[in-house]
Amino acid sequence: MKDAIIEPAGKKYYEQLIAVWESSVRATHHFLSESDIMTYRSLILTEYFDQVQLYCIKVEQEITGFIGINGESIQMLFIHADARGEGLGKTLIDFAKKEHGANTVDVNEQNDQAVGFYEKLGFVTIERSELDAAGKPFPILSMELKA
């Protein structure tokens, strides 16, 4: 992996972060319609980003991914489609664990790649919800790091 830098990501980065989010979602969330993507895009920009501590990961000064943390919970983790598989997600998870004690995450059940990623890092499913936070029928798995 090329040298990656993690730094706080405030409002000035929102447009870059949402571009990373959209790239990631289009590569992994095949269960979402175009309308769903636009709805979530708006919610993330107007509400969800402001509810978490955001950190971006930069490679060669370009934002390639980000993580949103609330307490000990990872609320969002997205890597640009062009940078997937390079270890950036694991780097962000390691940062969240070390710096914030993060040990839980919620993930779309239909996103098999993400579920497998978290399982590989030692997370196990502890709960399942039929609806996501927006009340849509996209089941969510609550996962926790094994002790």
C-alpha positions as CSV (number, residue, x, y, z in Angstrom):
1,M,0.0,0.0,0.0
2,K,1.2,3.5,-0.8
3,D,1.7,5.9,2.1
4,A,-1.7,6.8,3.5
5,I,-2.5,9.7,5.8
6,I,-5.6,9.8,8.1
7,E,-6.9,13.2,9.1
8,P,-10.1,14.7,10.4
9,A,-12.5,15.6,7.6
10,G,-14.8,18.6,8.3
11,K,-17.5,20.3,6.2
12,K,-14.9,21.6,3.6
13,Y,-14.4,17.9,2.6
14,Y,-18.1,17.0,2.2
15,E,-18.2,17.2,-1.6
16,Q,-15.1,15.0,-1.9
17,L,-16.4,12.6,0.7
18,I,-19.8,12.2,-1.0
19,A,-18.0,11.5,-4.3
20,V,-16.1,8.7,-2.6
21,W,-19.3,7.5,-1.0
22,E,-21.1,7.4,-4.4
23,S,-18.3,5.6,-6.1
24,S,-18.2,3.0,-3.3
25,V,-21.9,2.5,-3.2
26,R,-22.2,2.1,-6.9
27,A,-19.6,-0.6,-6.7
28,T,-21.0,-2.5,-3.8
29,H,-24.7,-1.7,-3.1
30,H,-26.3,-3.3,-6.2
31,F,-29.5,-3.7,-4.3
32,L,-30.1,0.1,-4.3
33,S,-32.1,1.8,-7.1
34,E,-30.9,5.1,-8.6
35,S,-33.7,6.8,-6.5
36,D,-32.4,5.1,-3.3
37,I,-28.9,6.3,-4.0
38,M,-30.0,9.9,-4.5
39,T,-32.1,9.8,-1.4
40,Y,-29.3,8.5,0.7
41,R,-26.8,10.9,-0.9
42,S,-29.0,13.8,0.3
43,L,-29.5,12.4,3.8
44,I,-25.7,11.9,4.2
45,L,-24.9,15.4,3.1
46,T,-27.6,17.1,5.1
47,E,-27.8,14.9,8.2
48,Y,-25.5,11.9,8.6
49,F,-22.1,13.5,8.1
50,D,-22.9,15.9,10.9
51,Q,-23.8,13.1,13.3
52,V,-20.3,11.5,13.3
53,Q,-16.6,12.2,13.7
54,L,-15.3,12.0,10.1
55,Y,-11.8,11.0,9.1
56,C,-10.5,10.7,5.6
57,I,-7.7,8.7,4.3
58,K,-5.5,10.3,1.7
59,V,-3.1,8.7,-0.7
60,E,-0.9,11.1,-2.6
61,Q,-3.0,14.0,-1.3
62,E,-6.2,12.5,-2.7
63,I,-9.1,11.4,-0.5
64,T,-9.6,7.7,-1.3
65,G,-11.8,6.7,1.6
66,F,-13.4,7.8,4.9
67,I,-14.8,6.6,8.2
68,G,-17.5,8.1,10.4
69,I,-17.3,7.2,14.1
70,N,-19.8,7.9,16.9
71,G,-18.5,6.8,20.3
72,E,-17.3,3.3,20.0
73,S,-19.4,2.6,16.9
74,I,-18.3,2.8,13.2
75,Q,-21.2,4.4,11.5
76,M,-19.8,4.6,8.0
77,L,-16.8,3.3,6.1
78,F,-16.4,3.9,2.3
79,I,-13.5,3.4,0.0
80,H,-13.4,4.8,-3.6
81,A,-14.1,2.0,-6.1
82,D,-10.7,2.6,-7.7
83,A,-8.9,2.1,-4.4
84,R,-10.7,-1.0,-3.1
85,G,-8.6,-4.0,-2.1
86,E,-5.5,-1.9,-1.2
87,G,-5.8,-2.2,2.6
88,L,-7.3,1.3,3.2
89,G,-10.5,0.0,4.8
90,K,-8.5,-2.1,7.3
91,T,-6.2,0.9,8.0
92,L,-9.3,3.0,8.8
93,I,-10.7,0.2,11.0
94,D,-7.4,-0.2,12.9
95,F,-7.4,3.6,13.4
96,A,-11.0,3.6,14.7
97,K,-10.2,0.7,17.1
98,K,-6.9,2.3,18.4
99,E,-8.0,5.9,18.6
100,H,-11.7,5.6,19.5
101,G,-12.1,2.1,21.0
102,A,-14.5,1.3,18.1
103,N,-15.8,-2.2,18.4
104,T,-19.2,-2.2,16.7
105,V,-20.5,-1.6,13.2
106,D,-23.8,-1.7,11.4
107,V,-23.7,-3.0,7.8
108,N,-26.2,-3.7,5.1
109,E,-26.9,-7.4,5.1
110,Q,-27.2,-7.3,1.3
111,N,-23.7,-6.0,0.9
112,D,-21.9,-9.4,1.0
113,Q,-18.5,-7.8,0.4
114,A,-18.8,-5.6,3.5
115,V,-20.1,-8.4,5.7
116,G,-17.2,-10.6,4.6
117,F,-14.7,-7.8,5.2
118,Y,-15.9,-7.2,8.7
119,E,-16.0,-10.9,9.5
120,K,-12.5,-11.3,8.3
121,L,-11.5,-8.6,10.7
122,G,-13.1,-10.4,13.6
123,F,-16.6,-8.9,13.8
124,V,-19.5,-11.2,14.5
125,T,-23.2,-10.5,14.0
126,I,-25.1,-9.9,17.2
127,E,-28.4,-8.5,15.9
128,R,-30.4,-8.1,12.7
129,S,-32.9,-5.4,11.9
130,E,-35.4,-5.7,8.9
131,L,-35.2,-1.9,8.3
132,D,-32.3,0.5,7.9
133,A,-32.0,3.8,9.8
134,A,-34.1,5.6,7.1
135,G,-36.9,3.0,7.6
136,K,-36.3,1.4,4.3
137,P,-36.4,-2.4,3.8
138,F,-32.7,-3.0,3.6
139,P,-31.8,-5.3,6.5
140,I,-29.0,-4.2,8.8
141,L,-26.6,-6.5,10.7
142,S,-25.2,-5.1,13.9
143,M,-21.7,-6.5,14.3
144,E,-19.3,-6.5,17.2
145,L,-15.6,-7.3,17.5
146,K,-15.0,-10.7,19.2
147,A,-13.1,-10.3,22.5
